[in-house]
């Protein structure tokens, strides 16, 4: 970029990424529209209290497992366990 203009492959990648983002946003909008239609067609579901408790327990358990895995990733990175594995890939 000595002359201040972007390289041609950067411009083409920008165009491709724009189309990818637009397509993904369209899919998201279509899925939300479909989900809203199904939700309103089915109406409200009466669930017993133990089902709400089980759902809350599943969400909390998922957050604990996800948080624990992220802690392990950061610990591994800080402790240097990943250095030897990445060094072997670049030799």
C-alpha positions as CSV (number, residue, x, y, z in Angstrom):
1,X,0.0,0.0,0.0
2,X,2.8,2.4,-0.9
3,X,0.5,4.5,-3.1
4,X,-2.4,4.6,-0.7
5,X,-4.8,2.4,-2.7
6,X,-6.0,-0.9,-1.3
7,X,-4.8,-4.0,-3.0
8,X,-7.2,-5.7,-5.5
9,X,-7.7,-8.8,-3.4
10,X,-8.6,-6.7,-0.4
11,X,-11.3,-5.0,-2.4
12,X,-12.7,-8.3,-3.7
13,X,-12.7,-9.8,-0.2
14,X,-14.6,-6.8,1.1
15,X,-17.3,-7.4,-1.6
16,X,-17.5,-11.1,-0.8
17,X,-17.8,-10.4,3.0
18,X,-20.5,-7.8,2.3
19,X,-22.5,-10.4,0.5
20,X,-21.9,-13.0,3.2
21,X,-23.0,-10.6,5.9
22,X,-26.2,-9.6,3.9
23,X,-27.0,-13.3,3.3
24,X,-26.6,-14.2,7.0
25,X,-28.7,-11.2,8.1
26,X,-31.4,-12.3,5.7
27,X,-31.3,-15.9,7.1
28,X,-31.5,-14.4,10.7
29,X,-34.5,-12.3,9.7
30,X,-36.3,-15.2,8.1
31,X,-35.7,-17.5,11.1
32,X,-36.9,-14.9,13.5
33,X,-40.0,-14.3,11.4
34,X,-40.7,-18.1,11.2
35,X,-40.1,-18.5,15.0
36,X,-42.5,-15.7,15.8
37,X,-45.2,-17.2,13.6
38,X,-44.8,-20.6,15.3
39,X,-44.7,-19.0,18.7
40,X,-47.9,-17.1,18.2
41,X,-49.7,-20.0,16.5
42,X,-49.0,-22.4,19.4
43,X,-50.0,-20.1,22.2
44,X,-48.8,-20.3,25.8
45,X,-47.7,-23.6,27.3
46,X,-48.4,-24.3,31.0
47,X,-45.3,-25.8,32.5
48,X,-45.1,-27.2,36.1
49,X,-42.6,-25.5,38.4
50,X,-40.1,-28.4,38.4
51,X,-39.7,-27.9,34.6
52,X,-38.8,-24.2,35.1
53,X,-36.4,-25.3,37.9
54,X,-34.8,-27.9,35.5
55,X,-34.5,-25.3,32.8
56,X,-32.8,-22.8,35.1
57,X,-30.5,-25.5,36.4
58,X,-29.5,-26.4,32.8
59,X,-28.7,-22.8,32.0
60,X,-26.7,-22.3,35.2
61,X,-24.8,-25.6,34.6
62,X,-24.0,-24.5,31.0
63,X,-22.7,-21.1,32.2
64,X,-20.5,-22.8,34.8
65,X,-19.1,-25.3,32.2
66,X,-18.5,-22.6,29.6
67,X,-16.9,-20.3,32.2
68,X,-14.7,-23.1,33.5
69,X,-13.5,-24.0,30.0
70,X,-12.6,-20.3,29.3
71,X,-10.7,-20.2,32.6
72,X,-8.7,-23.2,31.5
73,X,-8.0,-21.7,28.1
74,X,-6.7,-18.4,29.7
75,X,-4.7,-20.3,32.3
76,X,-3.1,-22.5,29.6
77,X,-2.2,-19.5,27.5
78,X,-0.8,-17.6,30.5
79,X,1.2,-20.5,31.8
80,X,2.9,-21.1,28.5
81,X,1.5,-24.6,27.8
82,X,0.5,-23.4,24.3
83,X,3.9,-22.0,23.3
84,X,5.6,-25.4,22.5
85,X,2.6,-26.6,20.4
86,X,2.6,-23.4,18.3
87,X,6.4,-23.3,17.9
88,X,6.3,-26.8,16.3
89,X,3.8,-25.7,13.7
90,X,6.0,-22.8,12.4
91,X,9.3,-24.6,12.1
